[in-house]
């Protein structure tokens, strides 16, 4: 009996010994995935920070045209410098790195999210990726406005830019909600909530415009 127990212990120890390299590899892969995910989130935050502030600079640069010639030239030169530093120093690199690390997470061997995109349980991920695609289109629209203003072309009023500025918030709310609740909320309820949020946002912009016009008068 003692010999039998001793053999069982040796067998268990041998199995555990074989498992160690595999467990170590899995742990390293999991750790790598978590690092990639953390970096993805960090650059999403910095990217959104740039997209939140850049339209404000568009607005300030546009409204500088209401000043006298000397003040307008000084302000616009300063705003152009600020815009270039923000856009090329933070926003563009963050957009690229968000895509790089996001793709690494999506196609990681550890969780293989890409395999469920077109499955019922991955519907939230598919919708999120659609919003991400739209977000990049929004980002490119900001880049177009940036290039126009650098050249001294102002096609949009400050009010139009204020409305366009809020689009990033809509994308942020939609994407974060999808990632957080996943399939816990129905698509229709989520869409209704997003529409209600947009209505509230547009109402707040309109109220702000009315208050601002009253203060000017």
Secondary structure, DSSP 8 states (H G I E B T S, - for coil): -HHHHHHHHHHHHHHHHHHHHHHHHHHHHHHHHHHHHHHHHHHHHHHHHHHHHHHHHHHHHHHGGGS-HHHHHHHHHHHHHHHHHHIIIIIHHHHHHHHHHHHHHHT-TTT-GGGGTTSGGGHHHHHHHHHHHHHHHHHHHHHHHHHHHHTT---S-HHHHHHHHTHHHHHHHHHHHHHHHGGGS-HHHHHHHHHHHHHHHHHHHHHHHHHHHHHH-
